[in-house]
Amino acid sequence: MEKQLLTVEFRYERKSEDWHFETITIGIYDTIEEAVKEGNKILEHLSYYFKVKPDDKFEVNGLFGNPTTLVTNCLYPTNHIEYFAKITKLKFENLQEVINNIFNLSEKRMD
């Protein structure tokens, strides 16, 4: 079973300190379409605080037909605050089936 994880990571500098990272989970969705829809709502919200161009959006069928699953402002002036909005595919599998498959593939290699 696969689901889609929508997160936003913020990277920022504090005075006289290194970069700090903070990642928040927005939600887990059943389909890429749902994740894209909700992700674009998040980008709209981020546009109140950061520069977000109209091209900066999630898409189900982006470049070469693949989904656009990462949107960031790291190419714009950001006052040392960057965000990375990301959709990640989550793959859920049965642990016992994975273990059995690994042993079967390992045994075949030994033949």
C-alpha angles and dihedrals in degrees: 000000000000131000133175122242118206116200139163120210120196121202118191143160127235120205110279092355137097126262118294126209129207122178124190127190113228097184151305116251135193096225139030088238091061092045092050092049093050092041091056089052088055091050089052089054091047089053089072088066106023139036108269117174121210088250090057099092144111116259134190090213108029130152112353089359094292120126118263101233104164128061122174140166094213092115093059131069102275110172086245093301118113129179130201113196107193141179113206126189112237115204117199118197138171108262095216092051091051092049092048091048092050092051092047092050091045091052092050090053091054093055 
